[in-house]
Amino acid sequence: MKSLLIACAVIFMSCASTSSQKSSAVQENAELLVSESQGGAETPGFTIIKDEKDFRNRIRGSFGVVDLDKESYIKYPSFPKNKKVVLYNLGTFRSGSHKIDEIKNASVKNQILYVEVPAGEPSGGMEIQVISNPWIIFTVPASYQFTSVELKYSK
């Protein structure tokens, strides 16, 4: 009976412990590549971008041109070879600016990628009601394993 209790305690402790992946040099490991205030999906969600062709197709509309190859003056970010590239749709907003300009931190806990971004400052006063679907493309280390993405807003 005592050994059964110890075995249950060991199993419970192994389930309760979580793997956490966090880097001290976040700027080197999590990098914001593209951030746009329009063009995303209506619901929050993420997609892993696998290759450069898919990457170019995703950012093509953000520069307002149809063919990036013919527009030599536009300098778009290069596709990172040794990192995971994530497209994250923030969902639909009815007013205010929800464009993300910086990633402060990124970590994985319980297979959830937590991305810390600065909280938006309220603009105050009357705002025009504009529906927006912001989205971002960012990188994280290739070793990060996750099944969902959550944004954490901080000051």
Secondary structure, DSSP 8 states (H G I E B T S, - for coil): -HHHHHHHHHHHHHHH---EEE-S-HHHHSEEEEEESSS--SS-EEEEE-SHHHHHHHHHGGGT-S-GGG-TT-------SSEEEEEEE---BSSS--------EEEEETTEEEEEEE------S------B--EEEEEEETT---SEEEEEEE-
